[in-house]
């Protein structure tokens, strides 16, 4: 017995060492993780978090962006934005209208394209590339390209092909300009969302779809009862990206209409930009508008993520 006892103790000691990691290895693991994360965290801290805090502080001042001397004005910038600034209220309503259209159309069309392409046995890569290609272009370049199409190509095509519906003031009319901005945004954004939906569709188990077919479910029932619940995580991501991008839209409007005619197509980001760089350099007031936009986007995003996250299911 005296010979066997040390062996048993050694085995017990070895099993304990395997189950409980040493403190040194534990520290090395988390230290390596911190080293990997630290460059991204540093960039986030310097170029996003600190400027956001600074914008929040300057929103309570009358700073003009150049003068080091400024005075705190309290909530007067926010009160002016809500009560007196009709251009800001109009730009907010226009942005909200644009966001609703982009959110619905972009996600529905992207999902339909993903379903159609994924159902094909051949040429998936070709159609995936074709529809994703517009996303590889800068939105400024896309807007300038469509500006030429709207002002030169479509009027000429309407005369040659006798399609009078194409002969519209695509940029000069306030009502039509909204749809011009919408066309350019959708043309560039649908392909990116389509790729996300295609990746999610590839993760739907075939057994579930086959079981639904055996039970007699038609295509619409399979989509609603099987496919959509299984790709809800992709819907959460695409909804988040669409809402954020639509509320912060700037470049396509600036390049296509510059907020015109007049201020009829001015979005919130363009209104903030003009307030800071055109209207007497009111940087403090522009920062107050930017913080309002930030809070609106934050609240809507939190609600959207909470709603869609609650409907996700695991495969």
N, C-alpha and C positions, 0 to 999 in steps of 0.2 A: 504493500500500500504506500509505503514511503517513497517508492520509486515512481508510482503512477501519478501521485498528487501534483508534482511539479509540471507534468505534461498537461494535466487538465487545466491548471492555472494558466499555462502558456497559451492553450487554445482559447480559453475565455478571454484572455487579454487581447489576443489577435482579433477575435470576432468583435470585441468592443471597439478596437481601433478602426475596423472596417466600417462599422455603423456610424460612429461619431467622428467626423473629420477633425483634424487637428486645427488649432487656432491659426497657425501660420498659413496653412493652405486656404483657410476661410478668408483671411485678410488679403492674401494674394489674389484670390478670385475677384473680390469686390474692388480691390485696388486696380486691377486690370480693366474692369468694367468702367470705373470712373475715368481712367485714362482714355479709353475709347470715346466716352461720352463728352469729355471736357472740351474738345475743340468745337463741337456743335453747340454745346451749352454756352461757351464763351461768345460765339457769334450771335446766338440768340439774345444773350444778355446785353451785348454792346449795340446791336443794330435793331433790336425790336423792343425788348423790355424797358431799357433805360429811355429810349426816345418816346415810348408810350407814356411813361411816367412824366417825362418832361412836357409832353403835349398836354397832359392833364393839368399840370401846374400852370403852364402858360395860358390855358383856356380861361383862367380867372384874372387875366391881366389885359392891358391895352398895348402889349408889345407889338412893334411894327416890323420885327425881324432884323433890324439893323441897329437901332439905338440900344445901348446897354442899360439905359435908364428906362424903367417902366413902372407903372403903378398897378396895384391890385384893385380890381373893380368888382370883385365878388361874383355874383350870379347874373350880372347885368348882360353879359354876352349871351348866356343861355336864354334869358328873358327876351332879349331882342330877336334871337333866332326863332323862338316859338310864337311871339306876338306880333312883331313888326316886319319881319323879313318875308314878304310874299314870294319872292323868287326862290327862297330856300324851301318853303312849303310846296311850291309847285314842283321843284326838282325832286323832292321826296316822293310826292304822289306819282310823278312820271317814273321814277326808279322803281317804286313798288309795282306799278303796272307792268313795267318791263320785266321785273323779276318773276311775276306770276306767269307771264307768257313763256319766258325762257325755261322756268322750272318745269312746267307741264309738258311743253312741246319737246324740249331737249331729252327729257328722260323717257317719254313715251316712244318717240321715234328711235332713240338709241336702243331701247329694249326690243322694239320690233325688228330693227335691223339685225341685232344680235341673234334673235330667234331665227330669222330667215337664213342668215349666213351659217349659223351652227347646224341647221337642218340639212345643209348641203353636204354631199359626200366628196365633192371635188371643188377646186378653185376657192377654198376658204381663205387661203393666204392672199390670193389676188384681191378679193373683195375687202378683206381686212385692211390691206395696204391702201387701197383706193379711198376708202372712207376715212382712214386715219391720216392720210397725207395732208389735208388742210390744217390739221393741228400742228404740223411741223413748221408752218409759216407764222411769222409774227402777225399779231392782230392788226398792227399799224399797216403792214404791207397788204394784208387782206382787205382792209378798209380802203386803202388807196386804189387797189385793183378794182374793187367793186364800185368805187366812185367813178372810175372811167367807164365801167360797164353800164352803170345807171344813166350817165349823162351822154354817152356816145353810142354804145353798142345797142342798147334796148330801143331807143328811138329809131335808129336805122333799121333794126330788125323788124320793128312794127310796120315800117313802110314797105320793106321788101317782102315780108311774109304775110302782110295784111292782118297782123295781130295788133289791133288798136289798143288792146288792154295793156300792152307793154309800153305804150307812149304815155307815161305818167311823169309828173314832177317828183321824181323819187327822192330828191334832196331838198327841193325848194318848197314843198308843201308840208305843213306841220303834220297832217294826218298820215300822209304817205311816208314821210321820213321815219316815223316810228317803225313801220314795217321794213324799211330799208335797213335800219340798225338791227332789227330782229333777224333778218335774213343773213346778214354777215356774221352775227354772233352764233346763230345755229349752224351755219355752214362750217364754222371752225370748231365748235365745241361738241357736236354730236359724235364724231368719230372717236374722241377720247373716252366718252362715256360708254360707247358701244364696246370698246375693247374691255372695259371693266366688267360689263355685263356678260360678255362672251367668256371671260375667265371664270365668272361665277357659274354660268350655265354648264361648263365642263365639269364642275364639281357636284352637279346633281346626280345622285345614284340612278343608274338605268333601271335598277330593280323596281324603284318606286314608280317610274313612268310606265314600265311594263305592267306592273300590278294595277295601276289606274286604268290602263287600256283593257286589261282582262275584266275588270269590274264594269266596263261599259262607259267610262268617262270619255266625253268628246274632247276636242282640242282645247276649247275654251275652259272646260272644267279642269283639265290637267294643268293648264296655265295658272288658274286661280287657286286650286287646291293643293297642287304639288310644287310647281316650279317657283311661283312667287314667294311662298314661305321659305323655300330652300335658298333663295338668292336675296333674302331680305338684308343680309349684311352688305351686299353690293348696292342695294337701293339706298341704304343708310349713307354709304360713302358718296355715291353719285349725287344724292340730295344735298349733302353737306357741301360738296364742291360747287354744285350749281348755284345754291343760294348765296354762298360767299362770293363767288365770281360775279353774279348778277348784281348784287348790292354794291359792289366795289367797281363796277364797270366804268371805264374812263377812256381808254385809248381808242376804241372803235367809234365812240361818239365824237371825240376830239378830232379824229382824222376824217370822219365822214361828213359831219354837219357842224362841228364846233358849237353844238348847242342850239343851232339855228333851225329854221328862220327865227330870228329874235332869240328868245330863250325857251322856245316851245319844246325842244328835245334836250334840255339841259338836265343832266343827272346830278346826284349829290356830289360825287367826286369832282366833277367839273365845276360845280358851284363853289366848292371849297377851294379849288385851285384858283379860280378867278378872284375869290375874296382875298386870298393871300398875295397874289401877284399882280392883280389888275386894279382892285378897288382900294387904293391908298395903302397897300401893303398891311392890311389888318390881320397880322399873323395870330394875334390873340383870339380874335373873333373867329378866324378860320379854324383854329385849334378847338374852340368850343363846338363848332359844327362837326369837326372830325370825331370828337368824343361822343356826340349824339349818335353819329353813324355807327361808331364802335359798339355802343350800348345796344342799339337796335339789332345789329347783326349778331351780337352775343346772345341776346334773349331769344331771337328767332332760331338760332342754331341750337341752343340748349333744348328748346321745346321740340325741334325737329328730331334731334338725336335721341331724346328721351322717348318720343312716340315710336320711331322706327326701331330703336333698339329693343323695345318691349315686344315687338312682333317677330323678332328673330328666333329661329329654331336651329337645333344642331342636327347634323346629318347622322 
